[in-house]
Amino acid sequence: MISLLRGTGQSADTLFVNFNIQPPFATYVDNKPSGIEVDIINEYILWLKTTKKMDVIVKYTPFTDFDFFYASVKKGSKNTIGLGALTVTTERMKEVDFAASYIKNVAFCITNGNAPDIKVKSKPELIKHLGSMTALTMDNTSLSKHVAELKKLFITDLKITLLPTQSKILDEIAKNVLSFGYVDALEFWFYLKANPQKFLKMQKVLNQSKEELAFMLPKGSPHKALFNEFFSGPTGFKTNRNYRATLEKYIGSYMTQNMAIN
């Protein structure tokens, strides 16, 4: 078991940073780890060295399989941190710890561009505009929970079709005015950049921003308290101009306004 990070003057400890490759959060650019999460962790490491006077060596390990990545952090040493665009859920909190959330996980409700605008989130309005549509979603995801909530509270006979990816959901909505669905905000942003000819519309009154993303830690990790001090303290990183500059670097100013932690 790796001990707590030691102070300067003692031999350095290794901080194991395991990351699941998922642009723009974490990936490789020019054979170096890069992305929103990597940049924030690098700021954290700098803070450990300069503010806490801790001697630390960093070892980055990439993963392409989420389950392997998750297990590697869950069973890792106390000096392991997981970067994986991870949603904080009560189920996961039973198995692992999470540091302070660093970004909101906004989900957009998307319709075909030719669909009418939904003005208010009321039962008559939603039945009128979505009642004859089919909701497209992915099974066992936060997106499917948003669809299930619409069905439970507003449209009890809502038709639901499962698709394997968010890009396929958007493909189908672009082709069919009688389809709609929820997708992650960043997925939608990247999809539009790659497919500018697609005619899609965001139904703002139905957008969801209840969830947040955070770094994952093995149970009992000292980095939970340390990162929380770094990020959320009185003069923490989220109050620093570099925080929003980091987000804007990867996702632009509009998405940063929607997703930054205040």
C-alpha positions as CSV (number, residue, x, y, z in Angstrom):
1,M,0.0,0.0,0.0
2,I,1.4,3.4,-0.9
3,S,1.6,5.8,2.0
4,L,0.3,9.3,2.1
5,L,2.3,11.7,0.0
6,R,5.4,12.7,1.8
7,G,6.7,16.3,2.4
8,T,9.6,17.7,0.5
9,G,13.0,16.4,1.7
10,Q,11.8,12.8,1.8
11,S,11.7,10.3,-1.1
12,A,8.9,10.9,-3.6
13,D,5.7,8.9,-3.7
14,T,4.0,8.0,-7.0
15,L,0.6,9.3,-7.8
16,F,-1.1,6.8,-10.1
17,V,-3.4,8.6,-12.5
18,N,-5.6,6.1,-14.4
19,F,-7.6,7.7,-17.2
20,N,-10.3,6.3,-19.5
21,I,-9.7,7.7,-23.0
22,Q,-12.7,9.9,-23.8
23,P,-12.1,13.2,-25.5
24,P,-12.3,16.0,-24.6
25,F,-11.9,14.8,-21.0
26,A,-8.8,12.7,-21.3
27,T,-6.9,11.5,-24.4
28,Y,-3.5,11.5,-26.0
29,V,-2.2,14.4,-28.1
30,D,1.4,14.1,-29.4
31,N,1.9,11.0,-27.2
32,K,1.1,13.0,-24.1
33,P,-2.0,12.8,-21.9
34,S,-4.3,15.8,-22.6
35,G,-7.8,17.0,-22.0
36,I,-10.0,18.8,-19.4
37,E,-9.4,16.3,-16.7
38,V,-5.7,16.0,-17.3
39,D,-5.2,19.8,-17.2
40,I,-7.1,20.0,-13.9
41,I,-5.1,17.2,-12.4
42,N,-1.9,18.8,-13.5
43,E,-3.0,22.0,-11.7
44,Y,-3.7,19.9,-8.7
45,I,-0.3,18.3,-8.8
46,L,1.3,21.7,-9.1
47,W,-0.7,22.8,-6.0
48,L,0.5,19.7,-4.0
49,K,4.1,20.6,-4.8
50,T,3.9,24.3,-4.3
51,T,1.3,24.8,-1.6
52,K,1.5,21.5,0.3
53,K,5.3,21.1,-0.3
54,M,4.7,17.5,-1.3
55,D,7.1,15.5,-3.4
56,V,5.2,13.5,-6.0
57,I,6.0,11.6,-9.2
58,V,3.1,11.1,-11.5
59,K,2.4,7.9,-13.5
60,Y,-0.3,8.1,-16.1
61,T,-2.0,4.9,-17.3
62,P,-4.6,4.9,-20.2
63,F,-7.6,2.6,-20.5
64,T,-9.9,2.0,-23.3
65,D,-12.3,-0.3,-21.5
66,F,-14.5,1.4,-18.9
67,D,-15.0,-1.6,-16.7
68,F,-11.3,-2.3,-16.5
69,F,-10.6,1.3,-15.8
70,Y,-13.2,1.4,-13.0
71,A,-11.9,-1.7,-11.4
72,S,-8.3,-0.4,-11.5
73,V,-9.2,2.7,-9.5
74,K,-11.6,0.9,-7.1
75,K,-8.9,-1.7,-6.2
76,G,-6.0,0.7,-6.5
77,S,-3.7,2.1,-3.8
78,K,-4.6,5.1,-1.8
79,N,-2.5,7.2,-4.2
80,T,-4.7,6.3,-7.2
81,I,-6.9,8.8,-9.0
82,G,-9.4,8.0,-11.8
83,L,-10.2,10.3,-14.7
84,G,-13.1,9.0,-16.7
85,A,-15.8,11.6,-17.1
86,L,-17.5,9.9,-14.2
87,T,-21.0,10.8,-13.1
88,V,-21.4,10.9,-9.3
89,T,-24.1,8.4,-8.4
90,T,-25.3,6.9,-5.1
91,E,-24.6,3.5,-6.5
92,R,-21.0,4.3,-7.2
93,M,-20.5,6.1,-3.9
94,K,-21.1,2.7,-2.2
95,E,-17.9,1.4,-3.9
96,V,-15.6,4.3,-4.4
97,D,-15.1,7.9,-3.2
98,F,-15.4,11.0,-5.4
99,A,-13.5,14.3,-5.1
100,A,-15.3,17.6,-5.5
101,S,-17.2,17.8,-8.8
102,Y,-15.4,19.8,-11.4
103,I,-18.1,20.1,-14.1
104,K,-21.8,19.8,-14.6
105,N,-23.1,16.9,-16.7
106,V,-25.8,18.7,-18.7
107,A,-28.2,16.7,-20.8
108,F,-29.9,18.4,-23.8
109,C,-33.4,17.4,-25.0
110,I,-33.0,17.3,-28.8
111,T,-35.7,17.3,-31.5
112,N,-35.6,17.5,-35.3
113,G,-35.1,21.1,-36.4
114,N,-38.5,21.1,-38.0
115,A,-40.3,20.2,-34.7
116,P,-42.1,23.1,-32.9
117,D,-40.6,24.8,-29.9
118,I,-41.8,23.6,-26.5
119,K,-42.6,26.7,-24.5
120,V,-43.2,25.3,-21.0
121,K,-42.7,22.1,-19.1
122,S,-46.3,21.2,-18.6
123,K,-48.3,18.0,-19.2
124,P,-50.6,19.6,-21.9
125,E,-47.6,21.2,-23.7
126,L,-45.6,18.0,-23.7
127,I,-48.4,15.7,-24.7
128,K,-49.2,18.2,-27.6
129,H,-45.7,18.3,-28.9
130,L,-44.1,15.0,-27.9
131,G,-47.1,12.7,-27.4
132,S,-47.0,11.4,-31.0
133,M,-43.2,11.1,-31.0
134,T,-40.9,8.2,-30.1
135,A,-38.2,8.8,-27.5
136,L,-34.8,7.4,-28.4
137,T,-32.4,6.5,-25.6
138,M,-29.6,4.2,-24.4
139,D,-30.4,1.5,-21.8
140,N,-29.2,1.8,-18.2
141,T,-27.9,5.4,-18.6
142,S,-28.7,8.8,-17.0
143,L,-30.3,9.6,-20.4
144,S,-32.8,6.8,-20.1
145,K,-33.7,8.1,-16.6
146,H,-34.6,11.4,-18.1
147,V,-36.9,9.7,-20.6
148,A,-38.4,7.6,-17.9
149,E,-39.2,10.7,-15.9
150,L,-41.0,12.2,-18.9
151,K,-43.0,9.1,-19.3
152,K,-43.9,8.8,-15.6
153,L,-44.8,12.4,-15.0
154,F,-46.1,13.7,-18.3
155,I,-46.7,11.2,-21.2
156,T,-47.7,7.8,-19.8
157,D,-48.0,6.1,-23.2
158,L,-44.7,7.5,-24.5
159,K,-43.1,5.2,-27.0
160,I,-39.4,4.4,-26.3
161,T,-36.8,2.9,-28.6
162,L,-33.3,1.9,-27.4
163,L,-30.2,2.6,-29.5
164,P,-26.5,1.8,-28.8
165,T,-24.9,5.2,-29.0
166,Q,-25.7,8.9,-28.7
167,S,-24.5,9.6,-32.2
168,K,-27.1,7.1,-33.5
169,I,-29.8,8.8,-31.5
170,L,-28.9,12.1,-33.1
171,D,-28.7,10.5,-36.6
172,E,-32.3,9.2,-36.2
173,I,-33.6,12.5,-34.9
174,A,-32.1,14.4,-37.8
175,K,-33.9,12.0,-40.2
176,N,-37.3,11.9,-38.5
177,V,-39.3,14.8,-37.1
178,L,-41.2,12.3,-34.9
179,S,-38.2,11.3,-32.9
180,F,-36.6,13.0,-29.9
181,G,-34.2,12.1,-27.2
182,Y,-31.7,13.2,-24.5
183,V,-27.9,13.4,-25.2
184,D,-25.0,14.7,-23.2
185,A,-24.3,18.3,-23.9
186,L,-20.7,17.7,-25.1
187,E,-21.8,14.8,-27.3
188,F,-24.3,17.1,-29.0
189,W,-21.7,19.9,-29.3
190,F,-19.1,17.5,-31.0
191,Y,-21.8,16.0,-33.2
192,L,-22.8,19.3,-34.6
193,K,-19.2,20.3,-35.2
194,A,-18.8,17.0,-37.2
195,N,-22.2,17.2,-38.9
196,P,-23.0,20.9,-39.5
197,Q,-25.5,20.0,-42.2
198,K,-27.8,18.2,-39.7
199,F,-30.9,20.1,-38.7
200,L,-31.5,19.6,-35.0
201,K,-33.0,21.7,-32.2
202,M,-32.4,21.9,-28.5
203,Q,-35.6,22.1,-26.4
204,K,-34.2,24.2,-23.6
205,V,-37.1,23.9,-21.1
206,L,-36.5,20.1,-21.0
207,N,-32.7,20.3,-20.5
208,Q,-31.3,18.5,-17.4
209,S,-28.4,19.6,-15.3
210,K,-28.9,17.5,-12.1
211,E,-25.7,15.5,-12.4
212,E,-22.0,16.4,-12.0
213,L,-18.7,14.8,-13.0
214,A,-15.9,14.1,-10.6
215,F,-12.6,12.3,-10.2
216,M,-12.9,8.8,-8.7
217,L,-10.8,7.6,-5.8
218,P,-10.4,4.3,-3.8
219,K,-12.3,4.3,-0.5
220,G,-10.3,6.1,2.1
221,S,-8.0,8.0,-0.2
222,P,-6.3,11.1,1.3
223,H,-6.8,12.8,-2.0
224,K,-10.5,13.4,-1.4
225,A,-9.8,16.0,1.3
226,L,-6.7,17.4,-0.5
227,F,-8.4,17.8,-3.9
228,N,-11.5,19.4,-2.3
229,E,-9.3,22.0,-0.6
230,F,-7.5,22.6,-3.9
231,F,-10.7,22.9,-5.9
232,S,-13.4,24.2,-3.5
233,G,-11.5,26.0,-0.8
234,P,-11.9,29.8,-0.2
235,T,-9.4,30.6,-2.9
236,G,-9.8,27.3,-4.7
237,F,-9.2,26.5,-8.4
238,K,-12.8,26.9,-9.3
239,T,-12.5,30.6,-8.4
240,N,-9.3,30.9,-10.5
241,R,-9.6,32.3,-14.0
242,N,-7.5,29.3,-15.2
243,Y,-10.5,27.0,-14.3
244,R,-12.8,28.5,-16.9
245,A,-9.9,29.1,-19.3
246,T,-9.2,25.3,-19.1
247,L,-12.9,24.5,-20.0
248,E,-13.0,27.1,-22.8
249,K,-9.9,25.6,-24.3
250,Y,-11.6,22.4,-25.0
251,I,-15.4,23.1,-25.1
252,G,-15.7,26.8,-25.9
253,S,-17.3,29.7,-24.0
254,Y,-21.0,28.8,-24.6
255,M,-20.6,25.2,-23.2
256,T,-18.4,26.5,-20.4
257,Q,-21.2,28.8,-19.3
258,N,-23.6,25.8,-19.2
259,M,-21.2,23.4,-17.5
260,A,-18.8,25.2,-15.2
261,I,-19.2,24.6,-11.4
262,N,-20.0,27.9,-9.6
